[in-house]
Amino acid sequence: MGEMGLRERKKQQMYRDVSDIAVRLFLERGFDAVSVAEVAAAAGISKPTLFRYFPAKEDLVLHRIADHEAEAARVVAGSADPVDELRRHFLAGLERRDPVTGLNDHPQVLAFHTLLYGTPSLVARAHGHLERSEAALAEVLGGGLDARLAAGQIIAVQRILAQDNWRRVAAGEPVAQVAPDAVRAAERAFSRLARGLPELKRAKTGD
């Protein structure tokens, strides 16, 4: 078990190291201007090895958000009120300036989001991330069409709230100025979700 654990940690470290090197190169020169071969050379690995870890060039960037794919599903697992659980989770993220909420003005975070949202192939690849997030959440919510519809609405709300925050911060508005609006927008959006998806709460409480 210890051997497997060590091997897995080394593998995950390799993912992080190669992704970090790639993102740094992309930020310096632009996503399209850097080849996969250049990333492999900078990381000290062969191109075939890199492709074993990252099947597509875009995955070198999206690795940074891959951990969040099942986040919504983890948050609501076993919850009696999934929408309220996600509301509190998102508000807590705003409070701690989690980059996932878009409410973060660290230069590297802003640069990463500009790279992500400003590169069409990355935007397209990110749709797969959203679909997997929806699928994981829908499964926790009980599966079936109704669960998938609910999960799609929830993930869309989180994405739109985060992108609106990021756009304002990227445009130069101070985080302290955006934060109160971000909290109000999140409260309003999740309240609408709660009103529109009352069956989620009933399903979890056994009503």
Residue pairs with C-beta under 8 A, 6 or more apart in sequence:
14 53
15 53
15 63
16 63
17 43
18 39
18 43
18 45
18 50
18 53
18 54
18 60
19 54
19 60
19 61
19 63
19 64
21 39
21 42
21 43
22 34
22 39
22 42
22 43
22 60
22 61
23 60
23 61
23 64
23 112
23 115
25 34
25 38
25 39
25 42
26 34
26 60
26 61
26 115
27 111
27 112
27 115
31 57
31 61
31 115
31 119
31 121
31 122
32 119
36 47
36 50
36 51
36 57
36 60
37 47
39 50
39 60
40 46
40 47
40 49
40 50
43 50
54 60
54 63
56 125
57 121
58 121
58 122
58 124
58 125
59 125
61 115
61 116
61 119
61 122
62 116
62 122
62 125
62 126
62 129
64 112
65 100
65 116
65 126
65 129
66 129
68 100
68 129
68 133
69 129
69 132
69 133
69 136
70 132
70 133
70 136
71 100
71 133
72 86
72 133
72 136
72 137
72 151
72 154
72 155
72 158
73 133
73 136
73 137
73 139
73 140
75 85
75 86
75 89
76 82
76 85
76 86
76 137
76 140
76 141
77 140
79 85
79 204
80 201
80 204
80 205
81 200
81 201
81 204
81 205
82 140
82 141
82 154
82 200
82 201
82 204
83 154
83 190
83 193
83 194
83 197
83 200
83 201
84 190
84 194
84 201
86 154
86 158
86 190
87 186
87 187
87 190
87 193
87 194
90 101
90 158
90 161
90 186
90 190
91 183
91 186
91 187
93 100
93 101
93 103
94 101
94 103
94 165
94 179
94 182
94 183
94 186
97 103
97 104
97 175
98 104
99 106
99 109
99 112
99 113
100 162
101 161
101 162
101 165
101 182
102 113
102 161
102 162
102 163
102 164
102 165
102 166
102 167
102 169
102 182
103 165
103 169
103 175
103 178
103 179
103 182
104 110
104 169
104 175
105 169
105 174
105 175
110 166
110 169
110 170
113 166
113 170
114 170
115 122
116 122
116 123
116 126
117 123
117 163
117 166
130 155
130 159
133 151
133 155
134 148
134 151
134 152
134 155
135 148
135 151
137 151
137 154
137 155
138 144
138 147
138 148
138 150
138 151
138 152
139 147
141 147
141 150
141 151
141 200
141 203
142 203
146 199
150 197
150 200
153 193
153 196
153 197
154 193
154 197
157 189
157 190
157 193
160 189
161 182
161 185
161 186
161 189
164 182
164 185
165 178
165 182
168 178
168 181
169 175
169 178
194 201
201 207
